[in-house]
């Protein structure tokens, strides 16, 4: 039996940057607050907690005075920065550069739409940390759509600027764009001009390119173990992509969830994960599978 880890698996650079910022700050001080889980992976969150990283929510942040708080890769709305100034809080801003650029783009689009009575639409998961930060750029007036068919809240007689959460499916975003164009035509009898409707390509290329890489990897193994935090939207999306090409795929969030019954008859086992899955966790799972196989063959 051979066990291989996907070469392309592991943290995206935005998460790497945030964790490095946390570790550097923790080396210099006794503790550090983080606004929300630094990454959607409980194992990594627990590892950093042992180093002194304390996860808080916005209500708990409001009770702090003069503390240091890390903003994770997902980013935050302007109101969080206002609160930090009010409370004398020092921010370690680890927002992903791609998310920062998207926030700026949405703010500019919002200002334009305000002058022409238009609307900003964001394709994303309602309540997701990144989406909350993006919506904040519009003073929380954006229309959030969760799927290609979720377009009932849009006024197709008014100009539209469309953006996507960076980790959404490129294919579904394309379907959403087509559906909006059709709805505009049905409502107005005209094909929309770029001044009336503009859709921006804001999906992270790291996530988009990951799908093709992942499908190639999944096809080449007999059994796929996909490691991801249960609350990772990116993880659930990528796991679905795996299942399309490799039905013998299983998703786990920790080593304890590994079921050895899955391993029977598999000659090549592949281990991969979400962009929020630490490499060290996949290495641990590989060792557990290999050590268990050695014990069985003694």
Buried (B, 14 or more C-beta within 10 A) or exposed (E): BEBBBBEBBBBBBBBBBBBEBBEEBBEEEEEBBBBBBBBBBBBBBEBBBEEBBBBBEBEEBEEBEEBBBBBBBBBBBEBBBEBBEEBEBEBBBBBBEBBBEBBEBBBEBBEBBBEEEBBBBBBBBEEBBBBBBBBBBBEEEBBBBBEBEBBEEBEBEBBBBBBBBBBBBBEBBEEBBEBBBBBBEEBEEEEBEEEBBBBEEBBBEBBBEBBEBBBEBBEEBBBBBBBBBBBBBBBBBBBBBBBEBBEBBBBBBBBEEBEEEBBEEBEEBBBBBBBBBBEEBBEBBBEBBBEEBEEEEE
